[in-house]
Amino acid sequence: MQTEFVGLDHPLLKLESVILTAHSAYYSEQSLFKYRRRPFEEIARVVRGEWPQWLINPEVKERFLSRWGRRQNAT
């Protein structure tokens, strides 16, 4: 497993063109709306017979296809 920690001696910290931020750097009113809405959009895709846009585990798709074949709207 890869760690997210960047040691104080990491070469990136010596570059003037690099800005490091915490994971909370994404936060905005727009992102909150988007992240609340995204699960419902993904459910709608599956109900329409499409693959989720944000498929986290692509091995699931490959196992599904090898077992059940291609679906009509599978992308």
mmCIF file of the N, C-alpha and C atoms, coordinates in Angstrom:
data_MODEL
# 
_entry.id   MODEL 
# 
loop_
_atom_site.group_PDB 
_atom_site.id 
_atom_site.type_symbol 
_atom_site.label_atom_id 
_atom_site.label_alt_id 
_atom_site.label_comp_id 
_atom_site.label_asym_id 
_atom_site.label_entity_id 
_atom_site.label_seq_id 
_atom_site.pdbx_PDB_ins_code 
_atom_site.Cartn_x 
_atom_site.Cartn_y 
_atom_site.Cartn_z 
_atom_site.occupancy 
_atom_site.B_iso_or_equiv 
_atom_site.pdbx_formal_charge 
_atom_site.auth_seq_id 
_atom_site.auth_comp_id 
_atom_site.auth_asym_id 
_atom_site.auth_atom_id 
_atom_site.pdbx_PDB_model_num 
ATOM 1   N N  . MET A 1 1  ? 0.852   -1.191  0.000   1.00 0.00 ? 1  MET A N  1 
ATOM 2   C CA . MET A 1 1  ? 0.000   0.000   0.000   1.00 0.00 ? 1  MET A CA 1 
ATOM 3   C C  . MET A 1 1  ? 0.886   1.238   0.000   1.00 0.00 ? 1  MET A C  1 
ATOM 4   N N  . GLN A 1 2  ? 0.510   2.210   -0.803  1.00 0.00 ? 2  GLN A N  1 
ATOM 5   C CA . GLN A 1 2  ? 1.284   3.433   -0.907  1.00 0.00 ? 2  GLN A CA 1 
ATOM 6   C C  . GLN A 1 2  ? 0.830   4.417   0.158   1.00 0.00 ? 2  GLN A C  1 
ATOM 7   N N  . THR A 1 3  ? 1.790   5.053   0.793   1.00 0.00 ? 3  THR A N  1 
ATOM 8   C CA . THR A 1 3  ? 1.462   6.039   1.815   1.00 0.00 ? 3  THR A CA 1 
ATOM 9   C C  . THR A 1 3  ? 1.275   7.415   1.174   1.00 0.00 ? 3  THR A C  1 
ATOM 10  N N  . GLU A 1 4  ? 0.479   8.239   1.809   1.00 0.00 ? 4  GLU A N  1 
ATOM 11  C CA . GLU A 1 4  ? 0.242   9.591   1.302   1.00 0.00 ? 4  GLU A CA 1 
ATOM 12  C C  . GLU A 1 4  ? 1.181   10.594  1.946   1.00 0.00 ? 4  GLU A C  1 
ATOM 13  N N  . PHE A 1 5  ? 1.930   10.163  2.930   1.00 0.00 ? 5  PHE A N  1 
ATOM 14  C CA . PHE A 1 5  ? 2.818   11.074  3.642   1.00 0.00 ? 5  PHE A CA 1 
ATOM 15  C C  . PHE A 1 5  ? 3.971   11.501  2.754   1.00 0.00 ? 5  PHE A C  1 
ATOM 16  N N  . VAL A 1 6  ? 4.250   12.789  2.739   1.00 0.00 ? 6  VAL A N  1 
ATOM 17  C CA . VAL A 1 6  ? 5.401   13.325  2.016   1.00 0.00 ? 6  VAL A CA 1 
ATOM 18  C C  . VAL A 1 6  ? 6.389   13.799  3.073   1.00 0.00 ? 6  VAL A C  1 
ATOM 19  N N  . GLY A 1 7  ? 7.552   13.150  3.116   1.00 0.00 ? 7  GLY A N  1 
ATOM 20  C CA . GLY A 1 7  ? 8.567   13.524  4.103   1.00 0.00 ? 7  GLY A CA 1 
ATOM 21  C C  . GLY A 1 7  ? 9.102   14.925  3.858   1.00 0.00 ? 7  GLY A C  1 
ATOM 22  N N  . LEU A 1 8  ? 9.644   15.522  4.893   1.00 0.00 ? 8  LEU A N  1 
ATOM 23  C CA . LEU A 1 8  ? 10.152  16.887  4.788   1.00 0.00 ? 8  LEU A CA 1 
ATOM 24  C C  . LEU A 1 8  ? 11.333  17.001  3.819   1.00 0.00 ? 8  LEU A C  1 
ATOM 25  N N  . ASP A 1 9  ? 11.946  15.881  3.490   1.00 0.00 ? 9  ASP A N  1 
ATOM 26  C CA . ASP A 1 9  ? 13.075  15.910  2.564   1.00 0.00 ? 9  ASP A CA 1 
ATOM 27  C C  . ASP A 1 9  ? 12.664  15.554  1.129   1.00 0.00 ? 9  ASP A C  1 
ATOM 28  N N  . HIS A 1 10 ? 11.371  15.455  0.867   1.00 0.00 ? 10 HIS A N  1 
ATOM 29  C CA . HIS A 1 10 ? 10.889  15.070  -0.455  1.00 0.00 ? 10 HIS A CA 1 
ATOM 30  C C  . HIS A 1 10 ? 11.246  16.148  -1.477  1.00 0.00 ? 10 HIS A C  1 
ATOM 31  N N  . PRO A 1 11 ? 11.709  15.751  -2.677  1.00 0.00 ? 11 PRO A N  1 
ATOM 32  C CA . PRO A 1 11 ? 12.110  16.725  -3.711  1.00 0.00 ? 11 PRO A CA 1 
ATOM 33  C C  . PRO A 1 11 ? 10.998  17.681  -4.126  1.00 0.00 ? 11 PRO A C  1 
ATOM 34  N N  . LEU A 1 12 ? 9.746   17.261  -4.066  1.00 0.00 ? 12 LEU A N  1 
ATOM 35  C CA . LEU A 1 12 ? 8.646   18.162  -4.450  1.00 0.00 ? 12 LEU A CA 1 
ATOM 36  C C  . LEU A 1 12 ? 8.600   19.410  -3.570  1.00 0.00 ? 12 LEU A C  1 
ATOM 37  N N  . LEU A 1 13 ? 8.973   19.264  -2.322  1.00 0.00 ? 13 LEU A N  1 
ATOM 38  C CA . LEU A 1 13 ? 8.906   20.405  -1.409  1.00 0.00 ? 13 LEU A CA 1 
ATOM 39  C C  . LEU A 1 13 ? 9.951   21.474  -1.722  1.00 0.00 ? 13 LEU A C  1 
ATOM 40  N N  . LYS A 1 14 ? 10.905  21.152  -2.546  1.00 0.00 ? 14 LYS A N  1 
ATOM 41  C CA . LYS A 1 14 ? 11.958  22.109  -2.907  1.00 0.00 ? 14 LYS A CA 1 
ATOM 42  C C  . LYS A 1 14 ? 11.599  22.912  -4.162  1.00 0.00 ? 14 LYS A C  1 
ATOM 43  N N  . LEU A 1 15 ? 10.506  22.556  -4.819  1.00 0.00 ? 15 LEU A N  1 
ATOM 44  C CA . LEU A 1 15 ? 10.114  23.239  -6.051  1.00 0.00 ? 15 LEU A CA 1 
ATOM 45  C C  . LEU A 1 15 ? 9.197   24.422  -5.748  1.00 0.00 ? 15 LEU A C  1 
ATOM 46  N N  . GLU A 1 16 ? 9.492   25.561  -6.334  1.00 0.00 ? 16 GLU A N  1 
ATOM 47  C CA . GLU A 1 16 ? 8.667   26.749  -6.124  1.00 0.00 ? 16 GLU A CA 1 
ATOM 48  C C  . GLU A 1 16 ? 7.324   26.651  -6.837  1.00 0.00 ? 16 GLU A C  1 
ATOM 49  N N  . SER A 1 17 ? 7.228   25.801  -7.847  1.00 0.00 ? 17 SER A N  1 
ATOM 50  C CA . SER A 1 17 ? 6.006   25.693  -8.644  1.00 0.00 ? 17 SER A CA 1 
ATOM 51  C C  . SER A 1 17 ? 5.021   24.666  -8.087  1.00 0.00 ? 17 SER A C  1 
ATOM 52  N N  . VAL A 1 18 ? 5.282   24.110  -6.897  1.00 0.00 ? 18 VAL A N  1 
ATOM 53  C CA . VAL A 1 18 ? 4.429   23.075  -6.320  1.00 0.00 ? 18 VAL A CA 1 
ATOM 54  C C  . VAL A 1 18 ? 3.731   23.618  -5.083  1.00 0.00 ? 18 VAL A C  1 
ATOM 55  N N  . ILE A 1 19 ? 2.438   23.406  -5.037  1.00 0.00 ? 19 ILE A N  1 
ATOM 56  C CA . ILE A 1 19 ? 1.644   23.771  -3.863  1.00 0.00 ? 19 ILE A CA 1 
ATOM 57  C C  . ILE A 1 19 ? 0.983   22.496  -3.360  1.00 0.00 ? 19 ILE A C  1 
ATOM 58  N N  . LEU A 1 20 ? 1.207   22.152  -2.116  1.00 0.00 ? 20 LEU A N  1 
ATOM 59  C CA . LEU A 1 20 ? 0.595   20.972  -1.515  1.00 0.00 ? 20 LEU A CA 1 
ATOM 60  C C  . LEU A 1 20 ? -0.518  21.411  -0.576  1.00 0.00 ? 20 LEU A C  1 
ATOM 61  N N  . THR A 1 21 ? -1.635  20.724  -0.653  1.00 0.00 ? 21 THR A N  1 
ATOM 62  C CA . THR A 1 21 ? -2.772  21.050  0.204   1.00 0.00 ? 21 THR A CA 1 
ATOM 63  C C  . THR A 1 21 ? -3.336  19.780  0.827   1.00 0.00 ? 21 THR A C  1 
ATOM 64  N N  . ALA A 1 22 ? -4.139  19.955  1.831   1.00 0.00 ? 22 ALA A N  1 
ATOM 65  C CA . ALA A 1 22 ? -4.818  18.832  2.468   1.00 0.00 ? 22 ALA A CA 1 
ATOM 66  C C  . ALA A 1 22 ? -5.944  18.345  1.560   1.00 0.00 ? 22 ALA A C  1 
ATOM 67  N N  . HIS A 1 23 ? -6.509  17.184  1.858   1.00 0.00 ? 23 HIS A N  1 
ATOM 68  C CA . HIS A 1 23 ? -7.605  16.653  1.054   1.00 0.00 ? 23 HIS A CA 1 
ATOM 69  C C  . HIS A 1 23 ? -8.826  17.576  1.074   1.00 0.00 ? 23 HIS A C  1 
ATOM 70  N N  . SER A 1 24 ? -8.923  18.433  2.030   1.00 0.00 ? 24 SER A N  1 
ATOM 71  C CA . SER A 1 24 ? -10.064 19.336  2.114   1.00 0.00 ? 24 SER A CA 1 
ATOM 72  C C  . SER A 1 24 ? -9.966  20.481  1.111   1.00 0.00 ? 24 SER A C  1 
ATOM 73  N N  . ALA A 1 25 ? -8.935  20.512  0.295   1.00 0.00 ? 25 ALA A N  1 
ATOM 74  C CA . ALA A 1 25 ? -8.762  21.600  -0.673  1.00 0.00 ? 25 ALA A CA 1 
ATOM 75  C C  . ALA A 1 25 ? -9.863  21.627  -1.716  1.00 0.00 ? 25 ALA A C  1 
ATOM 76  N N  . TYR A 1 26 ? -10.599 20.530  -1.898  1.00 0.00 ? 26 TYR A N  1 
ATOM 77  C CA . TYR A 1 26 ? -11.667 20.485  -2.897  1.00 0.00 ? 26 TYR A CA 1 
ATOM 78  C C  . TYR A 1 26 ? -12.908 21.245  -2.439  1.00 0.00 ? 26 TYR A C  1 
ATOM 79  N N  . TYR A 1 27 ? -12.997 21.564  -1.172  1.00 0.00 ? 27 TYR A N  1 
ATOM 80  C CA . TYR A 1 27 ? -14.235 22.051  -0.580  1.00 0.00 ? 27 TYR A CA 1 
ATOM 81  C C  . TYR A 1 27 ? -14.708 23.361  -1.198  1.00 0.00 ? 27 TYR A C  1 
ATOM 82  N N  . SER A 1 28 ? -15.961 23.365  -1.605  1.00 0.00 ? 28 SER A N  1 
ATOM 83  C CA . SER A 1 28 ? -16.652 24.571  -2.048  1.00 0.00 ? 28 SER A CA 1 
ATOM 84  C C  . SER A 1 28 ? -18.139 24.259  -2.035  1.00 0.00 ? 28 SER A C  1 
ATOM 85  N N  . GLU A 1 29 ? -18.955 25.267  -2.155  1.00 0.00 ? 29 GLU A N  1 
ATOM 86  C CA . GLU A 1 29 ? -20.406 25.046  -2.206  1.00 0.00 ? 29 GLU A CA 1 
ATOM 87  C C  . GLU A 1 29 ? -20.780 24.213  -3.432  1.00 0.00 ? 29 GLU A C  1 
ATOM 88  N N  . GLN A 1 30 ? -20.108 24.481  -4.560  1.00 0.00 ? 30 GLN A N  1 
ATOM 89  C CA . GLN A 1 30 ? -20.383 23.736  -5.788  1.00 0.00 ? 30 GLN A CA 1 
ATOM 90  C C  . GLN A 1 30 ? -20.009 22.259  -5.631  1.00 0.00 ? 30 GLN A C  1 
ATOM 91  N N  . SER A 1 31 ? -18.872 21.995  -4.984  1.00 0.00 ? 31 SER A N  1 
ATOM 92  C CA . SER A 1 31 ? -18.460 20.596  -4.836  1.00 0.00 ? 31 SER A CA 1 
ATOM 93  C C  . SER A 1 31 ? -19.389 19.847  -3.894  1.00 0.00 ? 31 SER A C  1 
ATOM 94  N N  . LEU A 1 32 ? -19.895 20.498  -2.862  1.00 0.00 ? 32 LEU A N  1 
ATOM 95  C CA . LEU A 1 32 ? -20.843 19.832  -1.968  1.00 0.00 ? 32 LEU A CA 1 
ATOM 96  C C  . LEU A 1 32 ? -22.094 19.413  -2.724  1.00 0.00 ? 32 LEU A C  1 
ATOM 97  N N  . PHE A 1 33 ? -22.620 20.295  -3.555  1.00 0.00 ? 33 PHE A N  1 
ATOM 98  C CA . PHE A 1 33 ? -23.793 19.964  -4.356  1.00 0.00 ? 33 PHE A CA 1 
ATOM 99  C C  . PHE A 1 33 ? -23.495 18.791  -5.281  1.00 0.00 ? 33 PHE A C  1 
ATOM 100 N N  . LYS A 1 34 ? -22.329 18.840  -5.942  1.00 0.00 ? 34 LYS A N  1 
ATOM 101 C CA . LYS A 1 34 ? -21.948 17.796  -6.889  1.00 0.00 ? 34 LYS A CA 1 
ATOM 102 C C  . LYS A 1 34 ? -21.804 16.444  -6.183  1.00 0.00 ? 34 LYS A C  1 
ATOM 103 N N  . TYR A 1 35 ? -21.153 16.413  -5.032  1.00 0.00 ? 35 TYR A N  1 
ATOM 104 C CA . TYR A 1 35 ? -20.922 15.146  -4.349  1.00 0.00 ? 35 TYR A CA 1 
ATOM 105 C C  . TYR A 1 35 ? -22.181 14.590  -3.698  1.00 0.00 ? 35 TYR A C  1 
ATOM 106 N N  . ARG A 1 36 ? -23.123 15.434  -3.405  1.00 0.00 ? 36 ARG A N  1 
ATOM 107 C CA . ARG A 1 36 ? -24.417 14.936  -2.899  1.00 0.00 ? 36 ARG A CA 1 
ATOM 108 C C  . ARG A 1 36 ? -25.260 14.369  -4.038  1.00 0.00 ? 36 ARG A C  1 
ATOM 109 N N  . ARG A 1 37 ? -25.130 14.936  -5.215  1.00 0.00 ? 37 ARG A N  1 
ATOM 110 C CA . ARG A 1 37 ? -25.946 14.526  -6.359  1.00 0.00 ? 37 ARG A CA 1 
ATOM 111 C C  . ARG A 1 37 ? -25.381 13.309  -7.096  1.00 0.00 ? 37 ARG A C  1 
ATOM 112 N N  . ARG A 1 38 ? -24.069 13.136  -7.082  1.00 0.00 ? 38 ARG A N  1 
ATOM 113 C CA . ARG A 1 38 ? -23.402 12.097  -7.865  1.00 0.00 ? 38 ARG A CA 1 
ATOM 114 C C  . ARG A 1 38 ? -23.938 10.687  -7.607  1.00 0.00 ? 38 ARG A C  1 
ATOM 115 N N  . PRO A 1 39 ? -24.177 10.254  -6.371  1.00 0.00 ? 39 PRO A N  1 
ATOM 116 C CA . PRO A 1 39 ? -24.691 8.884   -6.180  1.00 0.00 ? 39 PRO A CA 1 
ATOM 117 C C  . PRO A 1 39 ? -26.016 8.644   -6.907  1.00 0.00 ? 39 PRO A C  1 
ATOM 118 N N  . PHE A 1 40 ? -26.885 9.631   -6.919  1.00 0.00 ? 40 PHE A N  1 
ATOM 119 C CA . PHE A 1 40 ? -28.178 9.482   -7.589  1.00 0.00 ? 40 PHE A CA 1 
ATOM 120 C C  . PHE A 1 40 ? -28.014 9.416   -9.106  1.00 0.00 ? 40 PHE A C  1 
ATOM 121 N N  . GLU A 1 41 ? -27.069 10.182  -9.633  1.00 0.00 ? 41 GLU A N  1 
ATOM 122 C CA . GLU A 1 41 ? -26.791 10.111  -11.069 1.00 0.00 ? 41 GLU A CA 1 
ATOM 123 C C  . GLU A 1 41 ? -26.239 8.741   -11.446 1.00 0.00 ? 41 GLU A C  1 
ATOM 124 N N  . GLU A 1 42 ? -25.391 8.183   -10.601 1.00 0.00 ? 42 GLU A N  1 
ATOM 125 C CA . GLU A 1 42 ? -24.823 6.868   -10.873 1.00 0.00 ? 42 GLU A CA 1 
ATOM 126 C C  . GLU A 1 42 ? -25.895 5.780   -10.812 1.00 0.00 ? 42 GLU A C  1 
ATOM 127 N N  . ILE A 1 43 ? -26.809 5.880   -9.856  1.00 0.00 ? 43 ILE A N  1 
ATOM 128 C CA . ILE A 1 43 ? -27.913 4.925   -9.763  1.00 0.00 ? 43 ILE A CA 1 
ATOM 129 C C  . ILE A 1 43 ? -28.777 5.010   -11.012 1.00 0.00 ? 43 ILE A C  1 
ATOM 130 N N  . ALA A 1 44 ? -29.041 6.222   -11.486 1.00 0.00 ? 44 ALA A N  1 
ATOM 131 C CA . ALA A 1 44 ? -29.849 6.401   -12.694 1.00 0.00 ? 44 ALA A CA 1 
ATOM 132 C C  . ALA A 1 44 ? -29.164 5.761   -13.896 1.00 0.00 ? 44 ALA A C  1 
ATOM 133 N N  . ARG A 1 45 ? -27.848 5.879   -13.999 1.00 0.00 ? 45 ARG A N  1 
ATOM 134 C CA . ARG A 1 45 ? -27.126 5.238   -15.101 1.00 0.00 ? 45 ARG A CA 1 
ATOM 135 C C  . ARG A 1 45 ? -27.317 3.726   -15.070 1.00 0.00 ? 45 ARG A C  1 
ATOM 136 N N  . VAL A 1 46 ? -27.184 3.132   -13.899 1.00 0.00 ? 46 VAL A N  1 
ATOM 137 C CA . VAL A 1 46 ? -27.332 1.679   -13.775 1.00 0.00 ? 46 VAL A CA 1 
ATOM 138 C C  . VAL A 1 46 ? -28.756 1.252   -14.125 1.00 0.00 ? 46 VAL A C  1 
ATOM 139 N N  . VAL A 1 47 ? -29.749 2.011   -13.673 1.00 0.00 ? 47 VAL A N  1 
ATOM 140 C CA . VAL A 1 47 ? -31.146 1.690   -13.979 1.00 0.00 ? 47 VAL A CA 1 
ATOM 141 C C  . VAL A 1 47 ? -31.396 1.761   -15.481 1.00 0.00 ? 47 VAL A C  1 
ATOM 142 N N  . ARG A 1 48 ? -30.715 2.685   -16.177 1.00 0.00 ? 48 ARG A N  1 
ATOM 143 C CA . ARG A 1 48 ? -30.845 2.796   -17.635 1.00 0.00 ? 48 ARG A CA 1 
ATOM 144 C C  . ARG A 1 48 ? -30.038 1.728   -18.372 1.00 0.00 ? 48 ARG A C  1 
ATOM 145 N N  . GLY A 1 49 ? -29.320 0.893   -17.633 1.00 0.00 ? 49 GLY A N  1 
ATOM 146 C CA . GLY A 1 49 ? -28.526 -0.158  -18.264 1.00 0.00 ? 49 GLY A CA 1 
ATOM 147 C C  . GLY A 1 49 ? -27.130 0.286   -18.655 1.00 0.00 ? 49 GLY A C  1 
ATOM 148 N N  . GLU A 1 50 ? -26.669 1.411   -18.113 1.00 0.00 ? 50 GLU A N  1 
ATOM 149 C CA . GLU A 1 50 ? -25.337 1.916   -18.408 1.00 0.00 ? 50 GLU A CA 1 
ATOM 150 C C  . GLU A 1 50 ? -24.385 1.564   -17.265 1.00 0.00 ? 50 GLU A C  1 
ATOM 151 N N  . TRP A 1 51 ? -23.088 1.652   -17.549 1.00 0.00 ? 51 TRP A N  1 
ATOM 152 C CA . TRP A 1 51 ? -22.097 1.465   -16.487 1.00 0.00 ? 51 TRP A CA 1 
ATOM 153 C C  . TRP A 1 51 ? -21.951 2.769   -15.724 1.00 0.00 ? 51 TRP A C  1 
ATOM 154 N N  . PRO A 1 52 ? -21.694 2.697   -14.431 1.00 0.00 ? 52 PRO A N  1 
ATOM 155 C CA . PRO A 1 52 ? -21.451 3.929   -13.670 1.00 0.00 ? 52 PRO A CA 1 
ATOM 156 C C  . PRO A 1 52 ? -20.240 4.676   -14.219 1.00 0.00 ? 52 PRO A C  1 
ATOM 157 N N  . GLN A 1 53 ? -20.348 5.981   -14.283 1.00 0.00 ? 53 GLN A N  1 
ATOM 158 C CA . GLN A 1 53 ? -19.246 6.798   -14.773 1.00 0.00 ? 53 GLN A CA 1 
ATOM 159 C C  . GLN A 1 53 ? -18.055 6.705   -13.815 1.00 0.00 ? 53 GLN A C  1 
ATOM 160 N N  . TRP A 1 54 ? -18.326 6.601   -12.541 1.00 0.00 ? 54 TRP A N  1 
ATOM 161 C CA . TRP A 1 54 ? -17.283 6.592   -11.520 1.00 0.00 ? 54 TRP A CA 1 
ATOM 162 C C  . TRP A 1 54 ? -17.087 5.189   -10.976 1.00 0.00 ? 54 TRP A C  1 
ATOM 163 N N  . LEU A 1 55 ? -16.952 4.215   -11.862 1.00 0.00 ? 55 LEU A N  1 
ATOM 164 C CA . LEU A 1 55 ? -16.738 2.830   -11.477 1.00 0.00 ? 55 LEU A CA 1 
ATOM 165 C C  . LEU A 1 55 ? -15.389 2.717   -10.770 1.00 0.00 ? 55 LEU A C  1 
ATOM 166 N N  . ILE A 1 56 ? -15.407 2.368   -9.503  1.00 0.00 ? 56 ILE A N  1 
ATOM 167 C CA . ILE A 1 56 ? -14.192 2.343   -8.697  1.00 0.00 ? 56 ILE A CA 1 
ATOM 168 C C  . ILE A 1 56 ? -13.382 1.067   -8.918  1.00 0.00 ? 56 ILE A C  1 
ATOM 169 N N  . ASN A 1 57 ? -14.074 -0.059  -9.087  1.00 0.00 ? 57 ASN A N  1 
ATOM 170 C CA . ASN A 1 57 ? -13.417 -1.346  -9.189  1.00 0.00 ? 57 ASN A CA 1 
ATOM 171 C C  . ASN A 1 57 ? -13.650 -1.924  -10.585 1.00 0.00 ? 57 ASN A C  1 
ATOM 172 N N  . PRO A 1 58 ? -12.773 -1.618  -11.550 1.00 0.00 ? 58 PRO A N  1 
ATOM 173 C CA . PRO A 1 58 ? -13.004 -2.076  -12.926 1.00 0.00 ? 58 PRO A CA 1 
ATOM 174 C C  . PRO A 1 58 ? -13.003 -3.593  -13.066 1.00 0.00 ? 58 PRO A C  1 
ATOM 175 N N  . GLU A 1 59 ? -12.408 -4.314  -12.108 1.00 0.00 ? 59 GLU A N  1 
ATOM 176 C CA . GLU A 1 59 ? -12.421 -5.773  -12.166 1.00 0.00 ? 59 GLU A CA 1 
ATOM 177 C C  . GLU A 1 59 ? -13.849 -6.311  -12.090 1.00 0.00 ? 59 GLU A C  1 
ATOM 178 N N  . VAL A 1 60 ? -14.721 -5.592  -11.421 1.00 0.00 ? 60 VAL A N  1 
ATOM 179 C CA . VAL A 1 60 ? -16.122 -6.000  -11.328 1.00 0.00 ? 60 VAL A CA 1 
ATOM 180 C C  . VAL A 1 60 ? -16.743 -6.021  -12.716 1.00 0.00 ? 60 VAL A C  1 
ATOM 181 N N  . LYS A 1 61 ? -16.454 -4.995  -13.507 1.00 0.00 ? 61 LYS A N  1 
ATOM 182 C CA . LYS A 1 61 ? -17.004 -4.919  -14.860 1.00 0.00 ? 61 LYS A CA 1 
ATOM 183 C C  . LYS A 1 61 ? -16.490 -6.085  -15.698 1.00 0.00 ? 61 LYS A C  1 
ATOM 184 N N  . GLU A 1 62 ? -15.202 -6.372  -15.614 1.00 0.00 ? 62 GLU A N  1 
ATOM 185 C CA . GLU A 1 62 ? -14.634 -7.472  -16.381 1.00 0.00 ? 62 GLU A CA 1 
ATOM 186 C C  . GLU A 1 62 ? -15.231 -8.814  -15.964 1.00 0.00 ? 62 GLU A C  1 
ATOM 187 N N  . ARG A 1 63 ? -15.420 -9.030  -14.671 1.00 0.00 ? 63 ARG A N  1 
ATOM 188 C CA . ARG A 1 63 ? -16.032 -10.281 -14.203 1.00 0.00 ? 63 ARG A CA 1 
ATOM 189 C C  . ARG A 1 63 ? -17.471 -10.377 -14.668 1.00 0.00 ? 63 ARG A C  1 
ATOM 190 N N  . PHE A 1 64 ? -18.195 -9.269  -14.620 1.00 0.00 ? 64 PHE A N  1 
ATOM 191 C CA . PHE A 1 64 ? -19.574 -9.265  -15.085 1.00 0.00 ? 64 PHE A CA 1 
ATOM 192 C C  . PHE A 1 64 ? -19.635 -9.636  -16.563 1.00 0.00 ? 64 PHE A C  1 
ATOM 193 N N  . LEU A 1 65 ? -18.791 -8.987  -17.368 1.00 0.00 ? 65 LEU A N  1 
ATOM 194 C CA . LEU A 1 65 ? -18.799 -9.238  -18.808 1.00 0.00 ? 65 LEU A CA 1 
ATOM 195 C C  . LEU A 1 65 ? -18.395 -10.671 -19.135 1.00 0.00 ? 65 LEU A C  1 
ATOM 196 N N  . SER A 1 66 ? -17.433 -11.216 -18.398 1.00 0.00 ? 66 SER A N  1 
ATOM 197 C CA . SER A 1 66 ? -17.016 -12.591 -18.679 1.00 0.00 ? 66 SER A CA 1 
ATOM 198 C C  . SER A 1 66 ? -18.101 -13.590 -18.284 1.00 0.00 ? 66 SER A C  1 
ATOM 199 N N  . ARG A 1 67 ? -18.886 -13.245 -17.296 1.00 0.00 ? 67 ARG A N  1 
ATOM 200 C CA . ARG A 1 67 ? -19.950 -14.164 -16.856 1.00 0.00 ? 67 ARG A CA 1 
ATOM 201 C C  . ARG A 1 67 ? -21.240 -13.988 -17.645 1.00 0.00 ? 67 ARG A C  1 
ATOM 202 N N  . TRP A 1 68 ? -21.630 -12.741 -17.890 1.00 0.00 ? 68 TRP A N  1 
ATOM 203 C CA . TRP A 1 68 ? -22.947 -12.467 -18.472 1.00 0.00 ? 68 TRP A CA 1 
ATOM 204 C C  . TRP A 1 68 ? -22.895 -11.935 -19.894 1.00 0.00 ? 68 TRP A C  1 
ATOM 205 N N  . GLY A 1 69 ? -21.726 -11.576 -20.381 1.00 0.00 ? 69 GLY A N  1 
ATOM 206 C CA . GLY A 1 69 ? -21.624 -11.014 -21.722 1.00 0.00 ? 69 GLY A CA 1 
ATOM 207 C C  . GLY A 1 69 ? -21.951 -9.538  -21.742 1.00 0.00 ? 69 GLY A C  1 
ATOM 208 N N  . ARG A 1 70 ? -21.915 -8.969  -22.902 1.00 0.00 ? 70 ARG A N  1 
ATOM 209 C CA . ARG A 1 70 ? -22.189 -7.532  -23.056 1.00 0.00 ? 70 ARG A CA 1 
ATOM 210 C C  . ARG A 1 70 ? -23.666 -7.242  -22.922 1.00 0.00 ? 70 ARG A C  1 
ATOM 211 N N  . ARG A 1 71 ? -23.944 -6.187  -22.197 1.00 0.00 ? 71 ARG A N  1 
ATOM 212 C CA . ARG A 1 71 ? -25.330 -5.708  -22.121 1.00 0.00 ? 71 ARG A CA 1 
ATOM 213 C C  . ARG A 1 71 ? -25.573 -4.784  -23.294 1.00 0.00 ? 71 ARG A C  1 
ATOM 214 N N  . GLN A 1 72 ? -26.802 -4.560  -23.597 1.00 0.00 ? 72 GLN A N  1 
ATOM 215 C CA . GLN A 1 72 ? -27.171 -3.745  -24.766 1.00 0.00 ? 72 GLN A CA 1 
ATOM 216 C C  . GLN A 1 72 ? -26.557 -2.354  -24.700 1.00 0.00 ? 72 GLN A C  1 
ATOM 217 N N  . ASN A 1 73 ? -26.635 -1.675  -23.547 1.00 0.00 ? 73 ASN A N  1 
ATOM 218 C CA . ASN A 1 73 ? -26.157 -0.290  -23.427 1.00 0.00 ? 73 ASN A CA 1 
ATOM 219 C C  . ASN A 1 73 ? -24.824 -0.181  -22.702 1.00 0.00 ? 73 ASN A C  1 
ATOM 220 N N  . ALA A 1 74 ? -24.113 -1.277  -22.507 1.00 0.00 ? 74 ALA A N  1 
ATOM 221 C CA . ALA A 1 74 ? -22.859 -1.235  -21.758 1.00 0.00 ? 74 ALA A CA 1 
ATOM 222 C C  . ALA A 1 74 ? -21.825 -0.432  -22.516 1.00 0.00 ? 74 ALA A C  1 
ATOM 223 N N  . THR A 1 75 ? -21.212 0.509   -21.818 1.00 0.00 ? 75 THR A N  1 
ATOM 224 C CA . THR A 1 75 ? -20.162 1.319   -22.441 1.00 0.00 ? 75 THR A CA 1 
ATOM 225 C C  . THR A 1 75 ? -18.867 1.151   -21.689 1.00 0.00 ? 75 THR A C  1 
# 
